[in-house]
Amino acid sequence: MNMDENAVITLVAMETASPKRRMKRSAGAVYAALIILIIGCISAGNLLYERFSIPRHITQPILYAMIAFAGYYIYRRHYLRYRYTLTRDMLAIEQIGGKEERILAVINLRHIQQIQRNKNERSRNAKIVRASLQPNRDATRILAVIDGNETQFEISASEEFLAKLNEQWNIARTTPTDEQATLRHI
């Protein structure tokens, strides 16, 4: 019998960071903005061809790249949400886009090296995983060593969630592991 199958997971906190719903971020406004952008880019390409005789095969890729960039920007700002789940031993970070959920990370609290709030300092060697709402300057940065590699996670958690995270992280750092407890008893 495997002990992991019967392990009890104690949920400490769960929070979902969602973009603020404003009129300019409503779904209808986003679709209208994208349609206007597409029509504007096509019109600009036609205008450049008619007025300046710039071939469409030169202007269209640039204009379509602008549309793709704007669509991606709107997707990141309007559509994505992030869920942070904290248990006694783990922090899970999930990305939610519509009905689709994707696990970005499951971090053992013992692997966390540092938790910083509202600091622009980034670890130079760490891979950065952005799981925060814009603007990133307000994000909390969690530096963890996973499989020997430094990874920095940016999250948009509330003060209450961060207080619970810090509390559980301090408990996890001071509690000996099963291996350490076994070695002490020998």
C-alpha positions in Angstrom: 0.0 0.0 0.0 1.3 3.4 -1.0 1.2 6.1 1.7 0.7 8.9 -0.9 -2.7 7.4 -1.9 -4.0 7.8 1.6 -2.3 11.1 2.4 -4.5 13.8 3.8 -4.2 17.2 2.1 -5.1 20.1 4.3 -6.3 23.1 2.3 -5.1 26.3 3.9 -6.2 28.9 1.3 -7.4 29.2 -2.3 -7.6 32.4 -4.3 -8.4 33.3 -7.9 -6.9 36.4 -9.4 -9.1 37.8 -12.1 -8.8 41.0 -14.2 -11.1 43.8 -12.9 -14.3 44.0 -14.9 -14.6 47.4 -16.4 -16.6 48.7 -19.3 -13.5 48.9 -21.5 -12.7 45.2 -20.6 -16.1 43.8 -21.3 -16.3 41.0 -23.8 -18.3 43.1 -26.2 -15.9 46.0 -26.1 -13.0 43.6 -26.7 -14.6 42.0 -29.7 -15.5 45.5 -31.1 -11.9 46.7 -30.6 -10.5 43.6 -32.4 -13.0 44.0 -35.3 -12.1 47.8 -35.6 -8.4 46.9 -35.5 -8.8 44.3 -38.3 -10.8 46.6 -40.5 -8.3 49.5 -39.8 -5.3 47.4 -40.7 -6.9 46.1 -44.0 -7.8 49.7 -44.8 -4.3 50.9 -44.0 -2.8 48.3 -46.3 -5.2 49.3 -49.1 -4.4 53.0 -48.6 -0.6 52.3 -48.7 -1.1 50.4 -51.9 -3.3 53.1 -53.6 -1.4 56.2 -52.5 2.2 55.1 -52.3 2.2 52.0 -54.5 3.6 49.9 -51.7 2.9 46.3 -52.6 0.5 44.4 -50.4 2.9 41.5 -49.9 5.1 44.0 -48.0 2.5 45.7 -45.9 0.2 42.8 -45.1 2.6 40.7 -43.0 3.4 43.7 -40.9 -0.2 44.7 -40.4 -1.2 41.1 -39.6 1.6 40.8 -37.1 0.2 44.0 -35.4 -3.2 42.3 -35.2 -1.7 39.1 -33.8 0.2 41.1 -31.2 -2.9 43.2 -30.2 -4.9 40.0 -29.9 -2.3 38.3 -27.7 -2.1 41.5 -25.5 -5.9 41.6 -25.1 -6.0 37.9 -24.3 -3.4 38.3 -21.6 -5.0 41.4 -20.1 -8.7 40.4 -20.4 -9.1 36.6 -20.6 -6.6 34.9 -18.3 -7.1 34.3 -14.6 -4.9 32.6 -12.1 -5.7 30.3 -9.2 -3.4 29.9 -6.2 -4.0 26.9 -3.9 -2.1 26.6 -0.7 -2.0 23.5 1.4 0.2 22.7 4.4 3.1 21.5 2.2 2.4 22.8 -1.3 1.6 25.8 -3.4 -0.2 25.1 -6.7 -0.4 27.8 -9.4 -3.0 27.3 -12.2 -3.8 29.3 -15.3 -7.5 29.5 -16.2 -8.6 30.6 -19.7 -12.3 30.1 -20.2 -13.1 26.5 -19.4 -9.6 25.3 -19.8 -7.3 25.0 -16.8 -3.6 24.5 -16.9 -1.3 23.7 -14.0 1.7 26.0 -14.2 3.5 24.7 -11.0 3.1 22.7 -7.9 5.8 23.8 -5.5 6.8 22.1 -2.2 7.1 24.9 0.3 10.5 23.5 1.4 11.8 24.3 -2.0 10.9 28.0 -1.7 14.0 30.1 -1.1 12.5 33.6 -1.0 9.2 35.4 -1.1 9.3 39.1 -2.1 6.4 41.6 -2.3 6.5 44.6 -4.7 10.2 44.4 -5.6 11.6 44.7 -9.1 14.7 42.6 -8.2 14.8 39.5 -10.2 17.2 36.6 -9.9 19.5 36.6 -13.0 19.8 32.8 -13.2 16.2 32.0 -12.6 13.6 31.0 -15.2 10.6 33.4 -14.8 7.1 32.1 -14.8 4.5 34.9 -14.9 1.2 33.9 -13.2 0.1 37.4 -12.3 -2.2 40.0 -13.6 -0.9 43.2 -15.1 0.9 45.3 -14.0 3.8 43.0 -13.0 5.4 45.6 -10.7 2.7 44.8 -8.1 3.4 41.0 -8.3 4.8 38.9 -5.5 7.9 37.0 -6.5 8.6 33.5 -5.2 12.0 32.1 -5.8 12.1 28.3 -5.7 14.7 25.6 -6.5 12.9 22.8 -8.5 15.0 19.9 -9.7 18.2 21.8 -9.1 17.0 24.8 -11.2 16.0 28.2 -9.9 12.6 29.3 -11.0 10.9 32.6 -10.1 7.1 32.7 -10.0 5.2 36.0 -10.2 1.8 35.9 -8.6 -1.0 38.4 -7.9 -2.1 37.3 -4.5 -3.9 39.3 -1.8 -2.3 40.3 1.4 -4.4 37.7 3.3 -3.2 34.9 1.0 0.4 36.1 1.3 0.2 36.1 5.1 -1.0 32.5 5.1 1.7 31.6 2.5 4.4 33.1 4.7 3.1 31.4 7.7 3.0 27.9 6.0 6.4 28.5 4.5 7.9 29.3 7.9 6.4 26.2 9.4 7.7 24.1 6.5 11.2 25.5 6.8 11.4 24.7 10.6 9.7 21.3 10.5 12.2 18.5 9.9 11.6 16.2 7.0 10.9 12.5 7.5 14.5 11.7 6.4 15.9 14.2 8.9 13.7 12.8 11.7 14.9 9.2 10.9 18.5 10.2 10.9 18.1 12.0 14.3 16.6 8.8 15.9 19.4 6.5 14.7 
